[in-house]
Amino acid sequence: MSVFAQAIDDLFADPNLAKDAVYLPEGGEPIAVRVIARRPDRVLDFGDARLHAETAIFEVRASDVPSPRPSDRFEVGGEMFVIQGEPIRDSERLVWTLDTRPA
């Protein structure tokens, strides 16, 4: 195991940083995972109106979720989220960053 992989494992094991979740791939079996969640709600300008978009960004280990796809879901703390857009993998290919919205 590389130093980077060990550091990632340590981050996801930290109870102050990561949360338990369930990954629900479309057409597959549920998988228990740990996620690091960010909830950066967005305010978008649309003409004269301002729209509030509720979003959640999840980071998940690639070893736990090898190939996430749009429309796959996560259950975190009793809330359901669906992946929107294409997942992005870090340069070391250890972590996926997933843009989600409430399901």
Secondary structure, DSSP 8 states (H G I E B T S, - for coil): --HHHHHHHHHHH-TTT-EEEEEE-TTS--EEEEEEEE---EEEEETTEEEEE--EEEEEETTT-SS--TT-EEEETTEEEEE-S--EE-TTS-EEEEEEEE-
